[in-house]
Amino acid sequence: MSTRSRIALQNNDGTFTSIYCHFDGYPSNNGKILLEHYTDESKVRALMDLGYLSILGTEIGDKHDFDTHTSNDRTDCLAYGRDRGDKNAKSDTSKTRAELTTLTDNCGGEFLYLFANGAWSFKSLPYGEKPTKFRKLTQEACQE
């Protein structure tokens, strides 16, 4: 079972670049990793350049074998394009937050993380319910 999420960056022109992440999208995992390890825009941009992820790691890392990666002994991201060779696993661009939310919902995402103006925020997209509003991602939110 997986908890899908989408990780996004607001660009200078107001658009959003985002990637899908398949596993561990809860604030207690992906939220905490983003908050503690992806705190500057250059590293978030490098994450967007990596494309769709199976697993978000504390580091971008280098190309490695997709099938032998285990989250227990690795700290780097597991990417569909870089590590498995998938061609259609690049980042997506959205014009509005509403479009970004729809994109998250369409991939079965339960959480949407957004890096804008140097800070992380997030929202929940509970299955069958209306999405919550964005709120600041904090250590306390990562413990909920």
DSSP file (Angstrom, degrees, kcal/mol; ACC not computed):
  #  RESIDUE AA STRUCTURE BP1 BP2  ACC     N-H-->O    O-->H-N    N-H-->O    O-->H-N    TCO  KAPPA ALPHA  PHI   PSI    X-CA   Y-CA   Z-CA
    1    1 A M              0   0    0      0, 0.0     2,-0.3     0, 0.0     0, 0.0   0.000 360.0 360.0 360.0 144.5    0.0    0.0    0.0
    2    2 A S        -     0   0    0     21,-0.1     2,-0.6    22,-0.0    21,-0.2  -0.900 360.0-141.9-128.8 157.3    1.2    3.5   -0.8
    3    3 A T        -     0   0    0     -2,-0.3    22,-2.0    19,-0.2   106,-0.1  -0.911  30.9-151.9-117.3 100.5    0.4    7.0    0.3
    4    4 A R        +     0   0    0     -2,-0.6   106,-2.8   104,-0.4   107,-0.9  -0.355  20.0 170.9 -75.3 150.7    0.8    9.1   -2.9
    5    5 A S  E     -Ab  21 111A   0     16,-2.5    16,-2.7   104,-0.2     2,-0.4  -0.941  26.2-133.4-148.1 169.9    1.7   12.8   -2.8
    6    6 A R  E     -Ab  20 112A   0    105,-1.9   107,-2.9    -2,-0.3     2,-0.5  -0.995  13.3-156.4-129.2 137.4    2.7   15.6   -5.1
    7    7 A I  E     -Ab  19 113A   0     12,-2.6    12,-2.5    -2,-0.4     2,-0.3  -0.958  20.0-175.9-116.0 128.9    5.6   17.9   -4.4
    8    8 A A  E     -Ab  18 114A   0    105,-2.8   107,-2.5    -2,-0.5     2,-0.4  -0.879  21.0-156.5-132.2 157.6    5.5   21.4   -6.0
    9    9 A L  E     -Ab  17 115A   0      8,-2.8     8,-2.5    -2,-0.3     2,-0.5  -1.000  21.5-132.6-130.6 128.9    7.5   24.5   -6.4
   10   10 A Q  E     -A   16   0A   0    105,-2.5     6,-0.2    -2,-0.4   107,-0.2  -0.730  27.6-143.4 -82.4 126.2    6.1   27.9   -7.2
   11   11 A N    >   -     0   0    0      4,-3.2     3,-1.9    -2,-0.5    -1,-0.0  -0.380  24.5-104.3 -85.1 165.3    8.0   29.5  -10.0
   12   12 A N  T 3  S+     0   0    0      1,-0.3    -1,-0.1     2,-0.1    -2,-0.0   0.783 120.6  56.6 -60.0 -29.1    8.8   33.2  -10.4
   13   13 A D  T 3  S-     0   0    0      2,-0.0    -1,-0.3     1,-0.0     3,-0.1   0.396 122.3-104.2 -85.8   5.0    6.2   33.6  -13.1
   14   14 A G  S <  S+     0   0    0     -3,-1.9    -2,-0.1     1,-0.3     2,-0.0   0.297  84.2 119.9  92.6  -9.9    3.5   32.2  -10.8
   15   15 A T        -     0   0    0     -5,-0.1    -4,-3.2    81,-0.0     2,-0.4  -0.269  57.9-126.1 -78.9 174.6    3.3   28.8  -12.4
   16   16 A F  E     -AC  10  94A   0     78,-2.7    78,-2.6    -6,-0.2     2,-0.4  -0.985  11.4-159.0-128.4 132.6    4.0   25.6  -10.5
   17   17 A T  E     +AC   9  93A   0     -8,-2.5    -8,-2.8    -2,-0.4     2,-0.3  -0.923  27.3 173.0-104.4 134.6    6.4   22.8  -11.3
   18   18 A S  E     -AC   8  92A   0     74,-2.6    74,-2.9    -2,-0.4     2,-0.3  -0.965  22.8-155.6-145.0 159.5    5.5   19.5   -9.5
   19   19 A I  E     -A    7   0A   0    -12,-2.5   -12,-2.6    -2,-0.3     2,-0.3  -0.960  22.2-121.3-131.7 151.6    6.4   15.9   -9.3
   20   20 A Y  E     -A    6   0A   0     -2,-0.3    33,-3.0   -14,-0.2     2,-0.4  -0.658  21.2-164.0 -85.1 144.1    4.5   12.8   -8.2
   21   21 A C  E     -Ad   5  53A   0    -16,-2.7   -16,-2.5    -2,-0.3    33,-0.2  -0.987   4.0-163.7-133.0 125.4    5.8   10.7   -5.3
   22   22 A H        +     0   0    0     31,-2.0     2,-0.3    -2,-0.4     3,-0.3   0.909  62.3  50.3 -78.0 -45.2    4.4    7.2   -4.8
   23   23 A F  S    S-     0   0    0     31,-2.2    33,-0.4     1,-0.2   -21,-0.1  -0.694 106.4  -0.4-107.1 150.7    5.4    6.1   -1.3
   24   24 A D        +     0   0    0     -2,-0.3     6,-1.5     1,-0.1    -1,-0.2   0.809  61.2 163.0  56.8  45.2    5.1    7.6    2.2
   25   25 A G        +     0   0    0    -22,-2.0    -1,-0.1    -3,-0.3   -19,-0.1   0.496  32.3 119.7 -74.1  -4.0    3.4   10.9    1.4
   26   26 A Y  S >>>S-     0   0    0      1,-0.1     3,-1.6     4,-0.1     5,-1.5  -0.211  77.2-116.7 -60.2 151.4    2.3   11.5    5.0
   27   27 A P  I 34>S+     0   0    0      0, 0.0     5,-1.5     0, 0.0    -1,-0.1   0.829 114.4  64.9 -56.7 -31.3    3.6   14.6    6.7
   28   28 A S  I 345S+     0   0    0      3,-0.2   114,-0.1   113,-0.1    -3,-0.1   0.690 121.2  16.6 -68.3 -16.6    5.3   12.4    9.2
   29   29 A N  I <>5S+     0   0    0     -3,-1.6     4,-2.6    -5,-0.1     5,-0.2   0.642 137.7  24.2-115.6 -77.9    7.5   11.1    6.4
   30   30 A N  I  X5S+     0   0    0     -6,-1.5     4,-2.7    -4,-0.9     5,-0.2   0.892 124.6  51.7 -62.7 -39.3    7.6   13.1    3.2
   31   31 A G  I  ><S+     0   0    0     -5,-1.5     4,-2.6     1,-0.2    -1,-0.2   0.933 111.8  46.7 -60.5 -45.4    6.6   16.3    5.0
   32   32 A K  H  ><S+     0   0    0     -5,-1.5     4,-2.1    -6,-0.3     5,-0.2   0.905 112.2  50.2 -63.8 -43.0    9.4   15.9    7.6
   33   33 A I  H  X S+     0   0    0     -4,-2.6     4,-2.5     2,-0.2     5,-0.5   0.934 113.2  46.1 -61.9 -45.9   12.0   15.1    4.9
   34   34 A L  H  X S+     0   0    0     -4,-2.7     4,-1.8     1,-0.2    -2,-0.2   0.935 113.8  48.4 -61.9 -46.1   11.0   18.2    2.9
   35   35 A L  H  < S+     0   0    0     -4,-2.6    -1,-0.2    -5,-0.2    -2,-0.2   0.836 121.7  34.1 -64.0 -34.9   11.0   20.4    5.9
   36   36 A E  H  < S+     0   0    0     -4,-2.1    -1,-0.2    -5,-0.2    -2,-0.2   0.721 131.5  24.0 -95.2 -23.4   14.4   19.2    7.2
   37   37 A H  H  < S+     0   0    0     -4,-2.5     2,-0.4    -5,-0.2    -3,-0.2   0.564 115.1  54.4-124.0 -12.4   16.4   18.5    3.9
   38   38 A Y     <  +     0   0    0     -4,-1.8    -1,-0.2    -5,-0.5    -2,-0.0  -0.618  62.7 132.4-124.2  71.7   14.9   20.6    1.1
   39   39 A T        +     0   0    0     -2,-0.4     2,-0.4    -3,-0.2    -1,-0.1   0.500  54.9  62.9-106.2  -6.2   15.0   24.1    2.5
   40   40 A D  S >> S-     0   0    0     -3,-0.2     4,-1.9     1,-0.1     3,-0.7  -0.934  80.4-123.4-122.9 150.7   16.6   26.1   -0.3
   41   41 A E  H 3> S+     0   0    0     -2,-0.4     4,-2.8     1,-0.2     5,-0.2   0.817 107.0  59.7 -60.4 -34.7   15.1   26.7   -3.7
   42   42 A S  H 3> S+     0   0    0      1,-0.2     4,-1.8     2,-0.2    -1,-0.2   0.894 108.3  44.8 -64.1 -38.2   18.1   25.3   -5.6
   43   43 A K  H <> S+     0   0    0     -3,-0.7     4,-1.8     2,-0.2    -1,-0.2   0.870 112.7  51.2 -73.0 -35.9   17.7   21.9   -3.9
   44   44 A V  H  X S+     0   0    0     -4,-1.9     4,-2.2     2,-0.2    -2,-0.2   0.905 109.7  50.8 -65.8 -40.3   14.0   21.9   -4.5
   45   45 A R  H  X S+     0   0    0     -4,-2.8     4,-2.3     2,-0.2    -2,-0.2   0.893 107.8  52.7 -62.5 -40.0   14.6   22.7   -8.2
   46   46 A A  H  X S+     0   0    0     -4,-1.8     4,-1.1     1,-0.2    -1,-0.2   0.876 108.3  51.5 -62.2 -37.1   17.0   19.8   -8.4
   47   47 A L  H  X S+     0   0    0     -4,-1.8     4,-0.8     2,-0.2     3,-0.5   0.915 108.9  49.7 -64.5 -43.5   14.3   17.6   -6.9
   48   48 A M  H >< S+     0   0    0     -4,-2.2     3,-0.8     1,-0.2    43,-0.4   0.880 107.3  55.4 -62.5 -37.6   11.9   18.8   -9.6
   49   49 A D  H 3< S+     0   0    0     -4,-2.3    -1,-0.2     1,-0.2    -2,-0.2   0.772  98.3  63.5 -65.8 -26.0   14.5   18.1  -12.3
   50   50 A L  H 3< S-     0   0    0     -4,-1.1    32,-0.5    -3,-0.5    31,-0.4   0.804  96.7-155.3 -68.6 -29.6   14.6   14.5  -11.0
   51   51 A G    <<  +     0   0    0     -4,-0.8    39,-0.3    -3,-0.8    -1,-0.2  -0.395  45.9   8.1  85.3-164.8   11.0   13.9  -12.0
   52   52 A Y  S    S-     0   0    0     37,-3.0    28,-2.0    -2,-0.1    29,-0.6  -0.148  71.0-151.2 -56.9 141.9    8.5   11.4  -10.6
   53   53 A L  E     -dE  21  79A   0    -33,-3.0   -31,-2.0    26,-0.2    26,-0.2  -0.863  29.0-167.2-117.5 147.5    9.7    9.5   -7.5
   54   54 A S  E    S+     0   0A   0     24,-3.4   -31,-2.2     1,-0.4     2,-0.4   0.808  92.4  13.3 -85.9 -47.1    8.9    6.2   -6.0
   55   55 A I  E    S- E   0  78A   0     23,-1.4    23,-2.5   -33,-0.2     2,-0.5  -0.997  72.3-137.1-133.9 131.6   10.6    7.2   -2.8
   56   56 A L        -     0   0    0    -33,-0.4     2,-0.2    -2,-0.4    21,-0.1  -0.771  28.7-166.4 -83.2 125.4   11.6   10.7   -1.5
   57   57 A G        -     0   0    0     -2,-0.5    19,-0.2     2,-0.3    20,-0.2  -0.604  35.3-111.1-106.2 171.3   15.1   10.5    0.1
   58   58 A T  S    S+     0   0    0     17,-1.1     2,-0.3    -2,-0.2    18,-0.2   0.685 106.1  37.2 -73.9 -17.2   16.9   13.0    2.3
   59   59 A E  B    S-h   76   0B   0     16,-2.0    18,-1.5     1,-0.1    -2,-0.3  -0.936  79.4-127.0-130.1 154.2   19.3   13.5   -0.6
   60   60 A I        -     0   0    0     -2,-0.3    17,-0.5    16,-0.2    -1,-0.1   0.939  52.9-179.0 -62.1 -47.7   18.9   13.6   -4.4
   61   61 A G        -     0   0    0     15,-0.2     2,-0.2    -3,-0.1    -1,-0.1  -0.183  24.8 -71.8  77.9-171.7   21.6   11.0   -4.8
   62   62 A D        -     0   0    0      1,-0.1    14,-0.0    15,-0.0    21,-0.0  -0.730  59.6 -69.8-118.1 166.6   23.0    9.4   -7.9
   63   63 A K        +     0   0    0     -2,-0.2     2,-0.3    15,-0.1    20,-0.1  -0.314  63.2 159.3 -57.2 134.8   21.7    7.0  -10.5
   64   64 A H        -     0   0    0     -3,-0.0     2,-0.4     5,-0.0     5,-0.1  -0.936  48.5 -66.3-151.0 172.1   21.4    3.5   -9.0
   65   65 A D    >>  -     0   0    0     -2,-0.3     3,-0.7     1,-0.2     4,-0.6  -0.484  36.3-152.2 -70.5 122.4   19.5    0.2   -9.7
   66   66 A F  G >4 S+     0   0    0     17,-1.1     3,-0.7    -2,-0.4    -1,-0.2   0.870  91.8  52.6 -60.2 -40.3   15.8    0.7   -9.1
   67   67 A D  G 34 S+     0   0    0      1,-0.2    -1,-0.2    16,-0.2    -2,-0.1   0.672 109.6  45.9 -77.9 -17.4   15.2   -2.9   -8.2
   68   68 A T  G <4 S+     0   0    0     -3,-0.7     2,-0.3     2,-0.0    -1,-0.2   0.431  84.2 112.4-104.8   1.1   17.8   -3.2   -5.5
   69   69 A H    <<  -     0   0    0     -3,-0.7     2,-0.4    -4,-0.6     9,-0.0  -0.574  42.7-177.4 -73.2 129.2   17.0    0.1   -3.7
   70   70 A T    >>  -     0   0    0     -2,-0.3     3,-1.1     1,-0.1     4,-0.7  -0.998  28.6-138.4-126.8 137.2   15.5   -0.4   -0.2
   71   71 A S  T 34 S+     0   0    0     -2,-0.4     3,-0.1     1,-0.2    -1,-0.1   0.684  97.4  68.6 -67.2 -16.2   14.4    2.5    1.9
   72   72 A N  T 34 S+     0   0    0      1,-0.2    -1,-0.2     3,-0.0    -3,-0.0   0.818 113.6  23.7 -73.3 -29.7   15.9    1.0    5.0
   73   73 A D  T <4 S+     0   0    0     -3,-1.1     2,-0.4     0, 0.0    -1,-0.2   0.285 111.0  76.5-121.6  11.9   19.5    1.4    3.9
   74   74 A R     <  -     0   0    0     -4,-0.7    -5,-0.0    -3,-0.1     0, 0.0  -0.935  44.1-174.5-123.8 147.1   19.4    4.3    1.4
   75   75 A T        +     0   0    0     -2,-0.4   -16,-2.0   -18,-0.1   -17,-1.1   0.415  61.5  90.2-114.1  -2.3   19.1    8.0    1.9
   76   76 A D  B    S-h   59   0B   0    -19,-0.2   -16,-0.2   -18,-0.2   -15,-0.2  -0.551  83.6 -92.2 -97.0 162.0   18.8    9.0   -1.7
   77   77 A C        -     0   0    0    -18,-1.5     2,-0.6   -17,-0.5   -21,-0.2  -0.314  25.8-139.1 -67.5 149.6   15.7    9.4   -3.9
   78   78 A L  E     -E   55   0A   0    -23,-2.5   -24,-3.4   -15,-0.0   -23,-1.4  -0.947  28.5-168.7-111.0 108.0   14.4    6.6   -6.0
   79   79 A A  E  >> -E   53   0A   0     -2,-0.6     4,-1.5   -26,-0.2     5,-0.7  -0.796  26.5-144.5-108.6 139.2   13.3    8.1   -9.3
   80   80 A Y  H  >5S+     0   0    0    -28,-2.0     6,-2.3    -2,-0.4     4,-0.7   0.889 100.9  37.5 -66.1 -40.3   11.3    6.5  -12.1
   81   81 A G  H  >5S+     0   0    0    -29,-0.6     4,-1.3   -31,-0.4    -1,-0.1   0.977 123.5  36.5 -76.6 -58.3   13.2    8.3  -14.9
   82   82 A R  H  45S+     0   0    0    -32,-0.5    -2,-0.2     1,-0.2    -1,-0.1   0.912 130.0  29.4 -62.2 -45.7   16.8    8.4  -13.6
   83   83 A D  H  <5S+     0   0    0     -4,-1.5   -17,-1.1     1,-0.1   -16,-0.2   0.723 133.4  26.7 -96.4 -23.4   16.8    5.0  -11.9
   84   84 A R  H  <<S-     0   0    0     -4,-0.7    -3,-0.2    -5,-0.7    -2,-0.2   0.573  99.2-120.9-113.2 -15.6   14.4    2.9  -13.9
   85   85 A G     <  +     0   0    0     -4,-1.3    -4,-0.2    -5,-0.4    -3,-0.1   0.611  47.9 165.6  87.2  11.7   14.6    4.6  -17.2
   86   86 A D        -     0   0    0     -6,-2.3     3,-0.5     1,-0.1    -1,-0.2  -0.414  25.9-155.9 -62.7 135.6   10.9    5.6  -17.6
   87   87 A K  S    S+     0   0    0      1,-0.2     3,-0.2    -2,-0.1    -1,-0.1   0.786  85.2  50.7 -84.9 -29.5   10.5    8.2  -20.3
   88   88 A N  S    S+     0   0    0      1,-0.2    -1,-0.2    -8,-0.1    -2,-0.1  -0.218  79.6  98.6-105.3  42.8    7.3    9.9  -19.1
   89   89 A A        +     0   0    0     -3,-0.5   -37,-3.0    -2,-0.1    -8,-0.3  -0.078  51.7 125.2-119.5  32.4    8.2   10.5  -15.5
   90   90 A K        -     0   0    0    -39,-0.3   -41,-0.1    -3,-0.2   -40,-0.1  -0.370  68.1 -79.7 -87.8 169.8    9.2   14.2  -15.8
   91   91 A S        -     0   0    0    -43,-0.4     2,-0.3    -2,-0.1   -72,-0.2  -0.209  42.8-133.3 -66.0 159.5    7.9   17.1  -13.8
   92   92 A D  E     -C   18   0A   0    -74,-2.9   -74,-2.6   -41,-0.0     2,-0.4  -0.781   7.8-139.9-111.7 156.7    4.5   18.7  -14.6
   93   93 A T  E     -C   17   0A   0     -2,-0.3     2,-0.3   -76,-0.2   -76,-0.2  -0.975  16.5-173.7-119.9 134.0    3.6   22.4  -14.9
   94   94 A S  E     -C   16   0A   0    -78,-2.6   -78,-2.7    -2,-0.4     3,-0.1  -0.938  20.2-150.5-123.3 147.6    0.4   23.9  -13.6
   95   95 A K  S    S+     0   0    0     -2,-0.3     2,-0.3   -80,-0.2    -1,-0.1   0.782  79.0  22.0 -86.3 -29.1   -0.8   27.5  -14.1
   96   96 A T  S  > S-     0   0    0      1,-0.1     4,-2.0   -80,-0.1     5,-0.1  -0.868  76.2-112.5-135.7 165.4   -2.9   27.7  -10.9
   97   97 A R  H  > S+     0   0    0     -2,-0.3     4,-2.6     2,-0.2     5,-0.2   0.865 118.8  55.7 -64.6 -35.9   -3.1   26.2   -7.4
   98   98 A A  H  > S+     0   0    0      2,-0.2     4,-2.3     1,-0.2    -1,-0.2   0.916 108.0  47.4 -63.5 -42.2   -6.5   24.8   -8.4
   99   99 A E  H  > S+     0   0    0      2,-0.2     4,-2.4     1,-0.2    -1,-0.2   0.889 111.6  51.5 -65.0 -39.2   -4.9   23.1  -11.4
  100  100 A L  H  X S+     0   0    0     -4,-2.0     4,-2.0     2,-0.2    -2,-0.2   0.898 109.4  49.9 -63.5 -42.3   -2.2   21.8   -9.2
  101  101 A T  H  X S+     0   0    0     -4,-2.6     4,-2.6     2,-0.2    -2,-0.2   0.913 110.7  49.6 -63.4 -43.2   -4.7   20.4   -6.7
  102  102 A T  H  X S+     0   0    0     -4,-2.3     4,-2.7     1,-0.2    -2,-0.2   0.908 109.0  52.3 -62.4 -42.5   -6.6   18.7   -9.5
  103  103 A L  H  X S+     0   0    0     -4,-2.4     4,-0.9     2,-0.2    -1,-0.2   0.895 110.7  48.4 -59.9 -40.7   -3.4   17.1  -10.8
  104  104 A T  H ><>S+     0   0    0     -4,-2.0     5,-2.7     1,-0.2     3,-0.7   0.929 112.6  47.7 -64.4 -46.5   -2.7   15.8   -7.3
  105  105 A D  H ><5S+     0   0    0     -4,-2.6     3,-1.7     1,-0.2    -2,-0.2   0.885 106.5  57.9 -62.3 -39.9   -6.2   14.4   -7.0
  106  106 A N  H 3<5S+     0   0    0     -4,-2.7    -1,-0.2     1,-0.3    -2,-0.2   0.730 106.3  48.7 -66.7 -22.1   -6.0   12.8  -10.5
  107  107 A C  T <<5S-     0   0    0     -4,-0.9    -1,-0.3    -3,-0.7    -2,-0.2   0.314 121.9-105.1 -97.9   9.1   -2.9   10.8   -9.5
  108  108 A G  T < 5 +     0   0    0     -3,-1.7  -104,-0.4     1,-0.2    -3,-0.2   0.685  61.2 169.6  78.5  18.0   -4.5    9.6   -6.2
  109  109 A G      < -     0   0    0     -5,-2.7  -104,-0.2    -6,-0.2    -1,-0.2  -0.409  25.1-172.4 -68.0 135.7   -2.4   12.0   -4.2
  110  110 A E  S    S+     0   0    0   -106,-2.8    15,-2.9     1,-0.2     2,-0.3   0.602  73.1  35.7 -99.6 -17.2   -3.5   12.3   -0.5
  111  111 A F  E     -bF   5 124A   0   -107,-0.9  -105,-1.9    13,-0.2     2,-0.4  -0.995  61.3-160.8-139.5 144.6   -1.1   15.2    0.2
  112  112 A L  E     -bF   6 123A   0     11,-2.3    11,-1.8    -2,-0.3     2,-0.4  -0.992   9.6-164.5-125.7 122.8    0.2   18.2   -1.7
  113  113 A Y  E     -bF   7 122A   0   -107,-2.9  -105,-2.8    -2,-0.4     2,-0.4  -0.899   5.8-168.1-109.1 135.7    3.4   19.9   -0.6
  114  114 A L  E     -bF   8 121A   0      7,-2.8     7,-2.2    -2,-0.4     2,-0.7  -0.985  13.0-159.1-131.3 125.3    4.2   23.4   -2.0
  115  115 A F  E     +bF   9 120A   0   -107,-2.5  -105,-2.5    -2,-0.4     2,-0.3  -0.912  31.6 152.7-100.4 115.3    7.5   25.3   -1.7
  116  116 A A  E >   + F   0 119A   0      3,-2.5     3,-1.5    -2,-0.7  -105,-0.1  -0.996  61.1   0.8-145.9 137.5    6.9   29.0   -2.2
  117  117 A N  T 3  S-     0   0    0     -2,-0.3     3,-0.1     1,-0.3    -1,-0.1   0.842 129.7 -55.2  54.0  37.2    8.7   32.1   -1.0
  118  118 A G  T 3  S+     0   0    0      1,-0.2     2,-0.3    -3,-0.0    -1,-0.3   0.588 119.1  89.7  79.1  11.1   11.2   30.0    0.8
  119  119 A A  E <   -F  116   0A   0     -3,-1.5    -3,-2.5   -79,-0.0     2,-0.3  -0.973  68.6-121.7-141.5 154.2    8.8   28.0    2.9
  120  120 A W  E     +F  115   0A   0     -2,-0.3    17,-2.3    17,-0.3     2,-0.3  -0.741  27.8 172.1 -93.9 140.5    6.8   24.8    2.7
  121  121 A S  E     -FG 114 136A   0     -7,-2.2    -7,-2.8    -2,-0.3     2,-0.3  -0.893   8.8-169.8-132.9 169.0    3.1   24.5    3.0
  122  122 A F  E     -FG 113 135A   0     13,-2.6    13,-2.2    -2,-0.3     2,-0.3  -0.982  11.2-159.7-154.4 164.3    0.8   21.5    2.5
  123  123 A K  E     -F  112   0A   0    -11,-1.8   -11,-2.3    -2,-0.3     2,-0.4  -0.979  19.7-125.4-144.3 156.8   -2.8   20.4    2.2
  124  124 A S  E     -F  111   0A   0     -2,-0.3     8,-2.6     9,-0.2   -13,-0.2  -0.813   9.4-163.1-102.5 142.7   -4.6   17.1    2.5
  125  125 A L        -     0   0    0    -15,-2.9     3,-0.1    -2,-0.4   -14,-0.1  -0.689  17.6-161.8-122.3  75.8   -6.8   15.6   -0.2
  126  126 A P    >   -     0   0    0      0, 0.0     3,-2.3     0, 0.0   -17,-0.0  -0.341  32.5 -97.7 -63.4 136.1   -8.8   13.0    1.7
  127  127 A Y  T 3  S+     0   0    0      1,-0.3     3,-0.1   -19,-0.1   -17,-0.0  -0.300 105.9   3.8 -57.3 126.7  -10.4   10.4   -0.6
  128  128 A G  T 3  S+     0   0    0      1,-0.3    -1,-0.3    -3,-0.1     2,-0.3   0.497 116.7  93.2  78.1   4.0  -14.0   11.3   -1.4
  129  129 A E  S <  S-     0   0    0     -3,-2.3    -1,-0.3     1,-0.0     3,-0.1  -0.805  85.7 -87.2-124.8 166.2  -13.9   14.6    0.6
  130  130 A K        -     0   0    0     -2,-0.3    -3,-0.0    -3,-0.1    -1,-0.0  -0.509  52.6-105.9 -70.1 136.8  -13.1   18.2   -0.2
  131  131 A P        -     0   0    0      0, 0.0    -6,-0.2     0, 0.0    -1,-0.1  -0.270  34.1-118.2 -60.6 150.1   -9.4   19.1    0.0
  132  132 A T        -     0   0    0     -8,-2.6     2,-0.2     1,-0.1     3,-0.1  -0.275  34.2 -94.9 -76.8 173.1   -8.2   21.1    3.0
  133  133 A K        -     0   0    0      1,-0.1    -9,-0.2   -10,-0.1    -1,-0.1  -0.554  48.1 -89.1 -85.2 156.5   -6.7   24.5    2.6
  134  134 A F        +     0   0    0     -2,-0.2     2,-0.3   -11,-0.1   -11,-0.2  -0.388  50.4 179.0 -61.9 140.7   -2.9   25.0    2.5
  135  135 A R  E     -G  122   0A   0    -13,-2.2   -13,-2.6    -2,-0.1     2,-0.0  -0.967  37.2 -82.0-140.6 159.2   -1.3   25.5    5.8
  136  136 A K  E     -G  121   0A   0     -2,-0.3     2,-0.7   -15,-0.2   -15,-0.3  -0.317  40.5-125.8 -62.4 135.5    2.3   26.0    6.9
  137  137 A L        +     0   0    0    -17,-2.3   -17,-0.3     4,-0.1     2,-0.3  -0.769  43.9 163.7 -84.1 117.9    4.4   22.8    7.2
  138  138 A T     >  -     0   0    0     -2,-0.7     4,-1.7     1,-0.1     5,-0.1  -0.791  54.7-102.6-127.9 168.7    5.9   22.7   10.6
  139  139 A Q  H  > S+     0   0    0     -2,-0.3     4,-0.5     1,-0.2    -1,-0.1   0.881 123.9  54.2 -59.4 -37.5    7.5   20.1   12.9
  140  140 A E  H >4 S+     0   0    0      1,-0.2     3,-1.3     2,-0.2     4,-0.4   0.918 106.4  50.4 -64.2 -42.8    4.2   19.9   14.8
  141  141 A A  H >4 S+     0   0    0      1,-0.3     3,-1.0     2,-0.2    -1,-0.2   0.832 104.4  59.3 -63.7 -31.4    2.3   19.2   11.6
  142  142 A C  H 3< S+     0   0    0     -4,-1.7    -1,-0.3     1,-0.2    -2,-0.2   0.631 102.8  53.7 -72.0 -12.7    4.8   16.5   10.8
  143  143 A Q  T <<        0   0    0     -3,-1.3    -1,-0.2    -4,-0.5    -2,-0.2   0.491 360.0 360.0 -97.6  -5.9    3.8   14.8   14.0
  144  144 A E    <         0   0    0     -3,-1.0    -1,-0.2    -4,-0.4    -2,-0.1   0.493 360.0 360.0 -73.0 360.0    0.0   14.7   13.4
